[in-house]
Amino acid sequence: MPEDPACSSAAGPLAAHLVRHGLLASGTELTISQGESVGRPSTLHATADADADEIRAITVGGGMCLIGSGRLDLPPDPEVRTVPV
């Protein structure tokens, strides 16, 4: 199966999982690199901060480039009313 470019939606949960199971120390930056074989090299950085009871914060970052955009227009719903504020 070809390799995908890096996915930031998976990087945060991966860092949290590794910290929760003691495989990565809390606050340690995880570097994720992939996508080289499909010509879209990607590098992400993820950190999970935790105390003894829970994950307190997750940070994900890295460079990006826009490869597409879109717009979704829905027809008006007669059941939905807006109220002026």
C-alpha positions as CSV (number, residue, x, y, z in Angstrom):
1,M,0.0,0.0,0.0
2,P,1.4,3.5,-0.8
3,E,2.4,5.7,2.0
4,D,0.2,8.7,3.0
5,P,1.3,12.2,3.8
6,A,1.3,12.9,7.5
7,C,-2.0,13.5,9.2
8,S,-2.3,15.9,12.0
9,S,-5.6,14.4,13.2
10,A,-3.6,11.3,14.2
11,A,-0.5,12.9,15.6
12,G,-2.1,14.3,18.8
13,P,-3.8,11.0,19.8
14,L,-0.6,9.1,19.1
15,A,1.3,11.4,21.4
16,A,-1.4,11.0,24.1
17,H,-1.4,7.2,23.7
18,L,2.4,7.0,24.1
19,V,2.4,9.2,27.2
20,R,-0.5,7.4,28.8
21,H,1.2,4.1,28.4
22,G,4.6,5.3,29.6
23,L,6.3,5.0,26.2
24,L,7.0,8.7,25.9
25,A,7.6,11.1,28.8
26,S,5.1,13.9,29.4
27,G,6.1,17.1,27.5
28,T,8.5,15.3,25.2
29,E,8.2,16.3,21.5
30,L,7.4,13.5,19.1
31,T,8.5,14.0,15.5
32,I,6.5,12.2,12.9
33,S,7.9,12.1,9.3
34,Q,6.2,10.3,6.4
35,G,5.0,10.7,2.9
36,E,8.4,10.6,1.3
37,S,7.7,7.6,-1.0
38,V,4.6,9.4,-2.5
39,G,6.4,12.6,-3.1
40,R,4.7,14.6,-0.3
41,P,7.2,14.6,2.5
42,S,5.6,15.7,5.8
43,T,6.9,16.4,9.3
44,L,4.7,16.9,12.3
45,H,5.5,17.6,15.9
46,A,3.2,16.5,18.7
47,T,3.5,16.9,22.5
48,A,1.2,15.5,25.2
49,D,1.4,17.0,28.7
50,A,0.0,14.9,31.5
51,D,-0.1,14.5,35.3
52,A,-0.7,11.2,37.1
53,D,-4.4,11.2,36.4
54,E,-4.9,12.6,32.9
55,I,-3.6,14.2,29.7
56,R,-3.8,18.0,30.3
57,A,-2.8,19.3,26.9
58,I,-1.9,18.2,23.4
59,T,0.0,20.3,20.9
60,V,0.4,19.5,17.2
61,G,2.3,21.6,14.7
62,G,4.2,21.5,11.5
63,G,4.4,23.1,8.1
64,M,1.6,22.7,5.5
65,C,0.7,23.6,2.0
66,L,-2.8,24.0,0.6
67,I,-3.7,21.3,-1.9
68,G,-7.4,21.9,-2.2
69,S,-10.4,23.7,-0.9
70,G,-14.1,23.4,-1.1
71,R,-17.4,24.9,-0.2
72,L,-20.7,23.3,0.9
73,D,-23.9,25.2,0.2
74,L,-27.1,23.7,1.8
75,P,-30.6,24.7,0.8
76,P,-32.4,26.7,3.5
77,D,-34.3,24.5,6.1
78,P,-37.8,25.9,6.6
79,E,-37.8,24.4,10.2
80,V,-34.8,26.5,11.3
81,R,-35.5,30.1,12.3
82,T,-32.9,32.7,13.1
83,V,-33.5,35.2,15.8
84,P,-31.8,38.7,15.6
85,V,-29.4,39.4,18.4
